[in-house]
Amino acid sequence: MRSVTRRRSTHHAVQAEATEARLLSAVTQLLGTGEPFTAISVQRIIDQAGVSRATFYAHFRGKSDILARLSAQLRESLLALARQWDPAVGENGADRYTRFFEEVIVVHRTHRSLITAIREVAAYDPEVSDFYTADLEGFDEHVLETLLAEQEAGSTTRDLDAVAASRIIVWGGGQAIARHISVDDGSGDASFARELARIWWYGAYRRPAE
């Protein structure tokens, strides 16, 4: 009996995961049309996903809940990129940062409609705002850790305020990337990544002592 129950439980979990994936995909597809998130109704989402209203609310509390979930997935993918970056590696840090930002820009361009929706809803929805803030706070924490480690190793100057520097380069960098994507067709991505990398690397990680 336990074996049968376990199989049923596993089957139910697989079905639930597949249903959630369909709903998340439906929202992503609708955002891809360029329509503001606020204009997309729950009915359109369930029609796109091919599920019932009851099924929708069995998995999500509402539209914002879906957006928060998509935001969390995007955050994890970006943080995974950040965790791969280690200043201790022998290669020139500015060059490695350049490649890192090129990848970050690709992710932002791919998910531009989602990021726009997150910014839109974060202005008035605390749940989404928390996820949006957590996105940058996660980067901020990671950068602060690496800056402190570089100071401890003597690779950057002790007079660097690591807390202030991590906030400036992460939160300011996020705004700069968002602005770049909104005004550039992609032809300037490589140059933008290169300049941002060098500003970060030589402005904080390898700042000369005063």
C-alpha positions in Angstrom: 0.0 0.0 0.0 2.9 2.4 0.9 4.3 1.8 -2.6 1.0 2.7 -4.3 0.6 5.8 -2.2 4.1 6.9 -2.9 3.6 6.5 -6.7 0.4 8.5 -6.5 2.1 11.2 -4.5 5.0 11.3 -7.0 2.6 11.5 -9.9 0.6 14.3 -8.2 3.8 16.3 -7.6 4.9 15.9 -11.2 1.5 17.0 -12.4 1.6 20.0 -10.1 5.0 21.0 -11.3 3.9 20.7 -14.9 0.8 22.9 -14.3 2.8 25.6 -12.6 5.3 25.6 -15.4 2.5 26.1 -17.9 1.1 29.0 -16.0 4.6 30.6 -15.6 5.2 30.1 -19.3 1.8 31.6 -20.2 2.6 34.8 -18.3 6.1 34.9 -20.0 4.5 34.6 -23.4 1.9 37.3 -22.7 4.5 39.6 -21.5 6.5 38.9 -24.6 3.8 40.6 -26.6 4.8 43.9 -25.1 1.6 44.4 -23.1 1.9 45.9 -19.6 1.6 43.3 -16.8 -1.3 45.3 -15.3 -3.3 44.9 -18.4 -3.0 41.1 -18.4 -6.0 39.5 -16.6 -6.1 36.2 -14.8 -8.6 35.0 -17.4 -6.1 35.6 -20.2 -3.4 33.7 -18.3 -5.6 30.7 -17.7 -6.8 30.8 -21.3 -3.2 30.9 -22.5 -2.2 28.1 -20.2 -5.3 26.0 -20.9 -6.2 25.5 -17.2 -9.3 26.3 -15.1 -9.6 29.2 -12.8 -9.7 26.8 -9.8 -6.5 25.2 -11.0 -4.8 28.6 -11.2 -5.7 29.6 -7.6 -4.7 26.1 -6.4 -1.2 27.0 -7.4 -1.0 30.8 -7.1 -2.7 33.4 -4.9 -2.9 35.8 -7.9 -1.0 37.5 -10.7 1.6 39.0 -8.4 2.4 35.6 -7.0 3.3 34.4 -10.4 5.5 37.5 -11.1 7.3 36.9 -7.7 8.0 33.3 -8.7 9.4 34.4 -12.1 11.4 37.1 -10.4 12.9 34.5 -8.0 13.9 32.2 -10.9 15.6 35.1 -12.7 17.4 36.2 -9.6 18.8 32.7 -9.0 20.0 32.5 -12.6 21.8 35.8 -12.2 23.2 35.0 -8.8 24.5 31.7 -10.3 26.5 33.8 -12.8 27.9 36.0 -10.0 28.9 33.1 -7.9 31.1 31.8 -10.7 33.2 35.0 -10.6 36.2 34.8 -8.4 38.8 37.6 -8.2 41.4 35.0 -7.1 41.6 33.4 -10.5 44.8 34.4 -12.3 43.3 35.9 -15.4 42.9 39.7 -15.6 39.9 40.6 -13.6 38.7 43.4 -15.9 38.6 40.9 -18.8 36.7 38.3 -16.7 34.3 41.0 -15.5 33.7 42.0 -19.2 32.6 38.5 -20.1 30.4 38.4 -16.9 28.6 41.6 -17.9 28.2 40.4 -21.4 26.3 37.3 -20.1 24.3 39.5 -17.7 23.2 41.8 -20.5 22.2 38.7 -22.5 20.0 37.5 -19.6 18.5 41.0 -19.2 17.7 41.3 -22.9 16.2 37.9 -23.0 14.0 38.6 -20.0 13.5 42.3 -20.7 9.7 42.1 -20.7 9.7 40.3 -17.3 12.1 42.8 -15.8 10.0 45.7 -17.0 6.9 44.0 -15.4 8.8 43.5 -12.1 9.9 47.1 -12.0 6.3 48.2 -12.9 4.6 46.1 -10.1 7.4 46.6 -7.5 6.4 50.2 -7.3 3.1 49.4 -5.6 3.1 45.7 -4.6 5.2 44.9 -1.5 5.4 41.2 -2.4 7.0 41.8 -5.7 9.1 44.7 -4.3 10.6 42.3 -1.8 11.7 39.9 -4.5 13.0 42.8 -6.6 15.0 44.2 -3.7 16.3 40.8 -2.8 17.7 40.4 -6.3 20.0 43.3 -5.9 20.7 42.7 -2.2 22.0 39.2 -3.1 24.5 40.8 -5.5 25.3 43.5 -3.0 26.2 40.8 -0.4 28.3 38.8 -2.8 30.3 41.9 -4.0 30.8 43.0 -0.4 32.2 39.6 0.5 34.7 39.7 -2.5 35.7 43.3 -1.8 36.5 42.5 1.9 38.4 39.4 0.8 40.5 41.5 -1.6 41.2 44.0 1.1 42.3 41.3 3.5 44.6 39.9 0.8 46.1 43.3 0.2 44.9 43.4 -3.4 43.0 46.6 -3.0 43.5 49.6 -0.7 42.4 49.5 2.9 40.8 53.0 2.6 38.1 51.6 0.3 34.7 51.7 2.1 33.6 48.2 0.9 30.0 48.6 2.1 29.5 51.9 0.2 31.4 50.6 -2.8 29.4 47.4 -3.1 26.1 49.4 -2.9 27.3 51.9 -5.6 28.6 49.4 -8.1 25.7 46.9 -7.7 22.7 49.2 -7.4 24.2 51.8 -9.8 25.3 49.1 -12.1 21.8 47.6 -12.2 20.3 51.0 -13.2 23.0 51.5 -15.8 22.3 48.1 -17.4 18.6 48.8 -17.5 19.2 52.2 -19.1 21.6 50.8 -21.7 19.2 48.1 -22.8 16.4 50.6 -23.2 18.4 52.9 -25.5 20.8 50.5 -27.3 19.8 48.0 -30.0 22.5 45.5 -28.9 25.3 46.8 -31.1 26.9 48.6 -28.1 26.6 45.7 -25.6 30.3 44.6 -25.9 31.6 48.2 -25.4 29.2 48.8 -22.5 30.2 45.5 -20.8 33.9 46.4 -21.2 33.5 49.9 -19.7 31.4 48.8 -16.8 33.9 46.0 -16.1 36.8 48.4 -16.0 35.0 50.9 -13.8 34.2 48.2 -11.3 37.6 46.5 -11.4 39.9 49.5 -11.3 37.5 51.7 -9.3 37.1 49.2 -6.4 38.9 45.8 -6.8 42.2 47.3 -7.9 41.9 50.9 -6.7 45.4 52.3 -6.0 46.2 53.5 -2.5 45.9 57.2 -1.8 
